[in-house]
């Protein structure tokens, strides 16, 4: 905490008047009910290689401003993930676990069990682009600038209208002069709550509010203002997180990508010629994706359940090590990981068959094609919109390179293509 705020005798005197203690207890609280209607179990669904709730817990831990970090939940699976990311668990009652329960009520139940808490930071699990510096600044404003409540906003351009009180009346404009409609660049953006977090004192909560007393907002850039309610939000968040999410003090860098030949590199279509030879096909964009990862210093290897000349020749042409007749893929993957001196966070894996499931679960970043086995889809971080052998690997490679903060193939093409006038 001393890194964020210069604690002086004067500040301690102010805190003693405000909180009746020179060392107010600062608590992060993430509300994570198990009964989400829009996206089932969304709080622990994998997003960009991390359970959704893990993103905000990671930011809360590394902000280093809290005396305790809690997750309030009614679900044991969520509780286990919360503990994995360094949080304590408060098991909420059934009374505050319904679809209609407000956040204020849920926080209130928590505070009844924790009289030591003086300051609450209610961080939303559905705002995964929160960074430690956002949390640190919010806490500084509350403690050093003596605000009683701080909440996050982002600024958006938009003309706001209100529904008329009756159907036969015209809609009502709020912030637009119809006779002098400004250009977008001349129009000041409006501050809008983005829901990332609400920090406030225990006294404000006792007044039945989450915003009160001396109120201040903390502006977050648009790139960090991500909120997830629907599946469409999920896709947008995944793309945004790779660039703007907080990946920890030691961010994930994928150094090894292992590809299952069966159903990923090769499609599942087999033809036999007159000589009895089996013919298989692969997608040129997938091959280019492998080359591009290699050019960006990512080791690419291939694993296969059976053996055939197509996958061997393809591996040889790409300079990829291949392991055929793999009866235990996880064992092979782990041997390769140890051989290269990597942690699981450094490993990417794309599989399709149920025999790939354990590898997909172990890898720090994983993917599968659209027609992958159901068990694989359930545990994959990324599901391609393409079937196996038809371009899914290219999609996965783009995600890997974004995590590694390297230019993707498409970006390189965009930057180097010259369009004739």
Residue pairs with C-beta under 8 A, 6 or more apart in sequence:
1 7
1 26
1 64
1 65
3 64
4 64
4 65
4 136
4 139
4 140
5 11
5 139
5 140
5 143
5 144
11 143
11 144
12 22
13 22
14 146
15 21
15 22
15 23
15 24
15 143
16 22
18 24
18 146
18 201
19 118
19 119
19 201
21 118
24 118
24 119
24 143
25 67
25 68
25 116
25 117
25 118
25 119
26 65
26 66
26 67
26 118
26 119
26 121
26 139
26 143
27 66
27 67
27 68
27 69
27 70
27 114
27 117
27 119
27 120
27 121
28 60
28 66
28 68
28 69
28 70
28 121
28 123
28 135
29 70
29 71
29 72
29 90
29 107
29 110
29 120
29 121
29 122
29 123
30 53
30 56
30 57
30 60
30 69
30 70
30 71
30 72
30 82
30 87
30 122
30 123
30 124
30 125
31 71
31 72
31 73
31 103
31 106
31 107
31 122
31 124
31 125
32 43
32 44
32 53
32 71
32 72
32 73
32 75
32 78
32 82
32 125
33 43
33 73
33 74
33 75
33 92
33 97
34 41
34 43
34 73
34 74
34 75
34 77
34 78
35 74
35 75
35 97
35 99
36 42
36 43
37 99
38 229
38 230
38 231
39 45
39 228
39 229
39 230
39 231
39 234
41 75
41 77
41 78
42 52
42 126
42 228
42 234
43 51
43 52
43 53
43 73
43 78
43 125
44 51
44 52
44 53
44 77
44 78
44 81
45 51
45 52
45 234
46 52
46 379
46 380
46 381
47 55
47 128
47 228
47 234
47 237
47 238
47 241
47 381
48 55
48 128
48 237
48 238
48 241
48 242
48 245
48 381
48 403
49 252
49 364
49 365
49 366
49 381
49 403
50 58
51 81
51 85
52 125
52 126
52 128
52 228
53 71
53 78
53 81
53 82
53 85
53 125
54 81
54 84
54 85
55 128
55 129
55 130
55 241
55 245
55 246
56 123
56 124
56 125
56 127
56 128
56 130
57 69
57 71
57 82
57 85
57 86
57 87
58 85
58 246
58 248
59 123
59 130
59 131
59 132
59 134
59 135
59 246
60 66
60 69
60 87
60 121
60 123
60 132
60 135
61 69
61 85
61 86
62 132
62 246
62 248
62 249
63 132
63 133
63 135
63 136
63 139
64 132
64 136
65 135
65 136
65 139
66 121
68 88
68 117
69 86
69 87
69 88
70 87
70 88
70 89
70 90
70 110
70 114
71 78
71 79
71 82
71 87
71 88
71 89
71 90
72 90
72 92
72 106
72 107
72 109
72 110
73 79
73 82
73 89
73 90
73 91
73 92
74 91
74 92
74 94
74 97
79 89
79 91
82 88
82 89
83 89
90 110
90 113
90 114
92 106
92 109
92 110
93 109
95 101
95 109
96 105
96 106
96 109
103 122
103 210
104 205
104 208
104 209
104 210
107 120
107 122
107 205
107 210
108 205
111 117
111 120
111 202
111 205
117 202
118 201
118 202
119 139
119 142
119 143
119 199
119 200
119 201
119 202
120 199
120 200
120 201
120 202
120 205
121 135
121 138
121 139
121 197
121 198
121 199
122 197
122 198
122 199
122 210
123 130
123 135
123 196
123 197
124 195
124 196
124 197
124 227
126 195
126 227
126 228
126 229
127 194
127 195
127 196
127 197
127 225
127 226
127 227
127 228
128 226
128 228
128 237
128 241
128 245
129 196
129 223
129 224
129 225
129 226
129 237
129 240
129 241
129 244
129 245
129 246
130 196
130 197
130 220
130 224
130 246
131 224
131 246
132 246
134 152
134 196
134 197
134 218
134 220
134 224
135 197
137 218
138 150
138 152
138 197
138 199
138 218
139 199
141 147
141 150
141 216
141 218
142 148
142 149
142 150
142 199
142 200
142 201
145 216
146 214
147 213
147 214
147 215
147 216
148 200
148 201
148 203
148 204
148 212
148 213
148 214
148 215
149 198
149 199
149 200
149 201
149 204
149 209
149 210
149 211
149 212
149 213
149 214
149 215
149 216
150 198
150 199
150 200
150 215
150 216
150 217
150 218
151 193
151 197
151 198
151 199
151 210
151 211
151 215
151 217
151 218
152 193
152 194
152 195
152 196
152 197
152 198
152 217
152 218
152 219
152 220
153 191
153 192
153 193
153 194
153 217
153 218
153 219
153 220
154 191
154 192
154 194
154 219
154 220
154 221
154 222
154 224
154 225
155 189
155 190
155 191
155 192
155 219
155 222
156 189
156 190
156 192
156 222
157 184
157 187
157 189
157 190
158 189
158 190
159 173
159 174
159 175
159 176
160 173
160 174
160 175
160 176
160 190
161 171
161 172
161 173
161 174
161 176
162 171
162 172
162 173
162 174
163 171
163 172
164 170
164 171
164 172
175 190
191 217
191 219
194 220
194 225
194 227
195 227
196 220
196 224
196 225
196 227
198 210
198 211
200 209
200 210
200 211
200 212
200 213
201 213
203 213
204 210
204 211
204 212
204 213
223 240
223 243
223 244
224 244
226 233
226 236
226 237
226 240
226 241
227 233
228 234
228 237
238 382
242 399
242 402
242 403
243 402
247 403
252 345
252 346
252 364
252 365
252 403
253 345
253 346
253 403
253 404
254 298
254 346
254 347
254 348
254 364
254 365
254 400
254 403
254 404
255 297
255 298
255 299
255 340
255 342
255 346
255 347
256 298
256 299
256 300
256 301
256 336
256 337
256 340
256 342
256 346
256 347
256 348
257 293
257 298
257 299
257 300
257 301
257 347
257 348
257 349
257 350
257 396
257 397
257 400
258 300
258 301
258 302
258 303
258 333
258 336
258 347
258 348
258 349
258 350
258 359
258 363
259 265
259 290
259 300
259 301
259 302
259 303
259 349
259 350
259 393
260 302
260 303
260 304
260 329
260 349
260 350
260 351
260 352
260 353
260 356
260 359
261 302
261 303
261 304
261 305
261 311
261 322
262 268
262 304
262 305
262 306
262 352
262 353
263 351
263 352
263 353
263 369
263 371
263 372
263 388
263 389
264 350
264 351
264 352
264 368
264 369
264 388
264 389
264 392
264 393
265 282
265 286
265 302
265 311
265 314
265 389
265 393
266 280
266 281
266 282
266 310
266 311
266 388
266 389
267 280
267 281
267 282
267 283
267 387
267 388
267 389
267 390
268 371
268 388
268 389
269 280
269 281
269 389
270 278
270 279
270 280
271 278
271 279
272 278
272 279
273 279
278 308
279 310
280 308
280 310
280 311
281 389
282 310
282 314
282 389
283 389
283 390
283 391
283 393
283 394
285 391
285 393
285 394
286 389
286 391
286 392
286 393
286 394
287 314
287 318
288 394
288 409
289 393
289 394
289 396
289 397
289 398
289 409
290 300
290 318
290 320
290 393
290 397
291 318
292 397
292 401
292 409
293 300
293 397
293 400
293 401
294 300
294 318
294 319
296 401
296 404
296 406
298 348
298 400
298 401
298 404
299 340
300 318
300 320
301 320
301 321
301 322
301 323
301 336
302 311
302 314
302 315
302 320
302 321
302 322
302 323
303 322
303 323
303 326
303 329
303 332
303 333
303 359
304 311
304 322
304 323
304 324
304 325
304 326
305 325
305 326
305 329
305 353
305 355
306 324
306 325
307 324
307 325
311 322
311 324
312 322
312 324
315 321
315 322
321 336
323 332
326 332
329 351
329 355
329 356
329 358
329 359
330 358
330 359
330 362
333 347
333 349
333 359
333 362
333 363
334 362
337 343
337 344
337 346
337 347
343 364
344 362
344 363
344 364
345 364
346 364
347 362
347 363
347 364
347 365
348 363
348 364
348 365
348 366
348 367
348 396
348 400
349 356
349 359
349 360
349 362
349 363
349 365
349 366
349 367
350 366
350 367
350 368
350 369
350 392
350 393
350 396
351 357
351 359
351 360
351 366
351 368
351 372
351 376
352 368
352 369
352 371
352 372
352 373
352 376
352 388
353 372
353 373
353 376
354 373
354 375
354 376
356 368
356 372
356 373
356 376
357 373
357 375
357 376
357 379
359 366
360 366
360 368
360 376
360 379
360 380
361 379
365 381
365 382
365 399
365 400
365 403
366 379
366 380
366 381
366 382
367 380
367 381
367 382
367 383
367 384
367 392
367 395
367 396
367 399
368 376
368 377
368 380
368 382
368 383
368 384
368 392
369 383
369 384
369 386
369 387
369 388
369 389
369 390
369 392
370 383
370 384
370 385
370 386
370 387
370 392
371 387
371 388
372 380
372 383
372 388
377 383
382 395
382 396
382 399
384 391
384 392
384 393
384 395
384 396
385 392
385 395
386 392
386 395
394 409
397 408
397 409
398 408
398 409
398 410
401 407
401 408
401 409
402 408
407 415
